[in-house]
Amino acid sequence: MTDKKTFASAFASALAKYRGNSQNSSVADSTSSSQTPTDRANTPIAPSVSGLIKSFDSAPEMKGLLNSYFGIGDFVAGLPGMTPGEIGQMADQLDQLNFLLDNLPAIEQNLRSYIDGVVKYHEFVARCVKEGVAGINKVDKTTLDIFVAHQGHLGVANCKHKRFKPQTRRF
């Protein structure tokens, strides 16, 4: 199937078909003939089935687990008693999820690019800091060399008659 239908659009089509069938039914029951389309939209889809659903009777904690993991336990348990509008809300949530799923590859690529960019930036900063420290050491060394040379010059200049010997410190 090349044309991808969303759950919401499929549900809307089925609801329109359901409404059309109920209006054209040869055996119209009292509820469908007296109800407006708005009333039918607010009527549970299968109220007679609601009490017959035994899925969670032997494992009631499963509804809670489905709620905690997927948020659908109450939906699945209450589906027959829901109105088309309530099911439509779930269809909207499903469309949102489908949108997310359809866009996950692009989102993932963008996040990877972002992370890669942040890593490259930190590597750049590390290289700059490393070069900066090496430069600081060179500047300090040249500054010290100039200071020592200057001190030596001052010592020689002040001691014209004596032979200048730099003192060595003992620690």
N, C-alpha and C positions, 0 to 999 in steps of 0.2 A: 504494500500500500504506500504509494508515493506521497499522497496528500495526508499529512499527519493531522489527525483530529484530536483536539484536546478533550479531556473528560467533560469539561463544562459545556463545550459545544455539542458533544455527543449527547449529554444529558438534556440540553435544551431541545435538541431534535427529538429525542425520545419523549420528552414531556409534551411537546407540541403534538406528536403523533398520538400520545395517550389522551390528550384533550380532544383531539379530532375524533378518535375512536369512541370516546365516551359521549360525545355530542351526536354522533351518527349511529350509535348503537340502536338496534331494532328493539331490544328489550331494555328500555331505559328504567333504571331504578329511581326511586324517589329522591335519593340524595344527589345524583348527577344531574337530573333534570331541573331540580329546584336551586342548585348552586350556581353561582356566578363563577367565571374563571378565577377570580380572586379567592373565592371561598374554596374552590378545589385546590388552589395552590397552598392553602393553609390547612388542608386535611391530610392526616397521615396516609402514607402510600399503601400500607398493608396492615391496618390495625388488627385484623382478625388473626394474623400470624404472630403478633407480638408475644402473646402468652405461650406460644408453642416453641419458642426458641430455647433449646436446652444446652446450647454449646458451652456455657460457662457453669452449668450446674455442678459438674463433678470436679471442676478446677476453677473456682471463682477468683483465685488470685491471678489467673491469666489475664483477666480484664484489666486489672491494675498494672500488670507487667506491660501489656500492650499500650496502656496509657503512658506509663513512664518512659518506655522506649520510643514509641511512635505517635502517641497522642490519639490513638484510634480505638481504644478499648470500648469507651462509651459509645462511639459512633457505630462500631460493629454490633454491639449489643442492642442499641436502640434504633437501628436502621428501619425496621418495619414500621415503627411508630413515628418516624420522622415525616415532616412535610417536604414537598418538593423544594421549598425555599431553604430548609435546613440542609438538605442534600446538596443544593446549589452552593451553599457556603463551603461545604467540604470540597466540592468541585473547584471552587475558586482557590482553595488552599492547595489543591493538587496542581492546578495550573501554575501557581506561584512556585511550587516545588519543581515542576517540569521546566519552568523558565530558569530556575537555579541550575538544574541538572544540565540543561542545554548550554548554559554559559560557564559551567565549571571548568572546562578546558581553558577557556580564555582567562578566567579568573586565576586559575592555577599558574598559567604562563605569566600573567602580570605579577603575581606574588613572587614567583621565582625570579623574575627580572628585578623586582624591587629588592629582594633579599640579596641577589647577586650584586646589585648596585651598591647596597649598603656595605657588603663585604669588600667590594673593590675600593670604596671610599675609605674604609678603615685601613686597608692595605696601603693605600696612597698616603694616608696620614702617618702610618708607621714608617714608610720609606722616608717621608719628609722629616719626621722627628729623628730618625736614625741619621740622616744626612745632616740635620741641624745639630745634633749632638757631636758628630764628627767635626763639623765646622766650628762649633764652640770650642772644642778641644784644640783645634788648630789655631784659632784666634787667641785663646788663652796661652798657648805655647809661644806664639809669636810675641804676644804682649809681655810674657815673662822673659823671653830672649832679649827684647828691647830693654826691659827694666834692668836685667842683669848687665847688659852691655853698657847701659847708661850709668849704673852704679860703679861698674869697673872704670868707666871713663872719669867719673867724679873722684874715685879713689886715686887714680893715677894723677889726675890734675892737682889734687890736694897734696900729694906726696911726690913732689918733683925730685927731691933729693934722695928719697928712700925707694927702694925697689918694692913695687906693689905686689903683695901676695894675697889673693883672696883667702879669706878664712873659711875653714870647713867646720861645720858644726858637728858635735858629737852628741848623740842622743842617749 
